[in-house]
Amino acid sequence: MGLEDKKKGRKPRVPKPKPPKTREEELLDRIQYLEAENEYLKKLSALVAEREKRERRNR
């Protein structure tokens, strides 16, 4: 009956379900996240302090 839509390309791949993480894996991920956040905040604090120091010097 007339023209039919044909799908092109590959079929979408269905991702395999990941096994649930153990408590230890969850805690290790949390530690890694918090360490990265801490490092970011330290760098941000240093940048703010440097900016304030420059502003005080220019006055």
C-alpha positions in Angstrom: 0.0 0.0 0.0 2.1 2.9 -1.1 5.3 3.9 0.5 6.4 2.4 3.8 8.8 4.0 6.2 12.0 2.0 6.5 14.3 2.5 9.4 17.9 3.1 8.5 21.1 2.4 10.4 21.7 0.1 13.2 19.2 -1.0 15.8 19.7 0.8 19.1 21.8 -1.2 21.5 20.1 -2.1 24.7 22.6 -1.6 27.5 23.1 -4.5 29.8 21.9 -3.8 33.4 24.8 -3.2 35.7 25.0 -5.4 38.8 24.2 -3.5 42.0 27.2 -2.0 43.7 28.4 -3.4 46.9 28.5 -1.2 50.0 32.3 -1.0 49.7 32.1 0.1 46.1 29.5 2.8 47.0 31.7 4.1 49.8 34.8 4.1 47.6 32.9 6.1 45.0 31.7 8.5 47.7 35.3 9.0 48.9 36.5 9.7 45.4 33.8 12.2 44.9 34.4 14.0 48.2 38.2 14.1 47.5 37.6 15.7 44.1 35.1 18.2 45.6 37.6 19.1 48.4 40.4 19.7 45.9 38.1 21.9 43.8 37.1 23.9 46.8 40.8 24.4 47.9 41.7 25.7 44.4 38.6 28.0 44.4 39.5 29.3 47.9 43.1 30.0 46.7 41.9 31.9 43.6 39.5 34.0 45.7 42.3 34.8 48.2 44.6 35.7 45.4 42.0 38.0 43.9 41.4 39.7 47.2 45.1 40.2 47.7 45.5 41.9 44.3 42.5 44.1 45.0 44.0 45.2 48.4 47.4 45.9 46.7 45.8 48.1 44.1 44.1 50.4 46.6 
